[in-house]
Amino acid sequence: MQLTLIVTVVLHLLSGVFWAGTTFVLARTGANQAEQLFLPQRGAAAIAVVTGGLLWYLVHRGGFGTTERIIAFGALCADCCHASTVRSLCKHFRSGP
């Protein structure tokens, strides 16, 4: 159980940091060379979401108190950020260089 929790936390943190970092880089550079980061960023987002769900199952199963509401709000914000990033990149890809 402890090894599963440690590996899940590490994967969640690393993928989340990569996802957030590449989002900030794309925002600061005006999505310059966004094509190179698109697939790795989508993969990191998927890993962060899946490991986040697994962490919820392992640690917060059974209740929906204040802590779980805060975590759910953070997950919703991350999902909105991801959706807006994907939408922006799709517009950038369609418009061409």
C-alpha positions in Angstrom: 0.0 0.0 0.0 2.7 2.5 0.9 4.7 1.8 -2.3 1.6 2.2 -4.4 0.9 5.5 -2.6 4.4 6.8 -3.0 4.7 5.9 -6.7 1.2 7.4 -7.4 2.2 10.7 -5.6 5.5 11.0 -7.4 3.8 10.4 -10.8 1.1 12.8 -10.0 3.5 15.5 -8.9 6.0 15.1 -11.8 3.3 15.0 -14.5 1.5 18.0 -12.9 4.6 20.1 -12.7 5.5 19.3 -16.3 1.9 20.0 -17.4 1.8 23.4 -15.6 5.4 24.3 -16.6 4.7 23.7 -20.3 1.5 25.7 -20.0 3.3 28.6 -18.6 6.1 28.3 -21.2 3.5 28.3 -24.0 1.7 31.3 -22.5 5.0 33.3 -22.2 6.2 32.5 -25.7 2.9 33.1 -27.5 2.6 29.3 -28.2 5.8 29.4 -30.2 6.7 25.8 -31.2 3.5 24.6 -29.6 3.4 21.6 -31.9 6.5 20.1 -30.1 4.9 20.3 -26.7 1.3 19.4 -27.6 1.5 15.6 -27.3 3.8 15.5 -24.3 1.6 18.0 -22.5 -1.6 16.0 -23.3 0.2 12.8 -22.0 1.2 14.6 -18.8 -2.3 15.9 -18.3 -3.7 12.4 -18.7 -1.3 10.9 -16.3 -2.0 13.7 -13.8 -5.8 13.1 -14.0 -5.5 9.3 -13.7 -3.1 9.4 -10.8 -5.2 12.1 -9.1 -8.2 9.8 -9.4 -6.2 7.0 -8.0 -5.0 9.2 -5.1 -8.6 10.2 -4.4 -9.5 6.5 -4.2 -6.5 5.5 -2.0 -6.6 8.5 0.4 -10.0 10.2 0.4 -12.4 7.3 -0.2 -15.7 7.5 1.6 -16.2 11.1 2.6 -16.8 14.4 1.0 -15.8 17.0 3.6 -14.0 20.3 3.3 -10.7 18.8 2.2 -12.4 16.8 -0.6 -14.3 19.8 -1.8 -11.1 21.8 -2.0 -9.4 19.0 -4.0 -12.4 18.7 -6.3 -12.3 22.5 -6.9 -8.6 22.3 -7.8 -9.2 19.4 -10.1 -12.0 21.3 -11.8 -9.7 24.3 -12.2 -7.0 22.1 -13.7 -9.5 20.6 -16.1 -10.6 24.1 -17.2 -7.0 25.2 -17.7 -6.4 22.1 -19.8 -9.5 22.7 -21.9 -8.6 26.3 -22.6 -5.0 25.4 -23.5 -6.1 22.7 -25.9 -8.7 25.1 -27.5 -6.0 27.8 -27.9 -3.5 25.3 -29.4 -6.1 24.0 -31.8 -6.8 27.6 -33.0 -3.1 28.1 -33.4 -2.6 24.9 -35.4 -5.5 25.8 -37.7 -4.4 29.4 -38.4 -0.9 28.2 -39.4 2.5 29.9 -38.8 
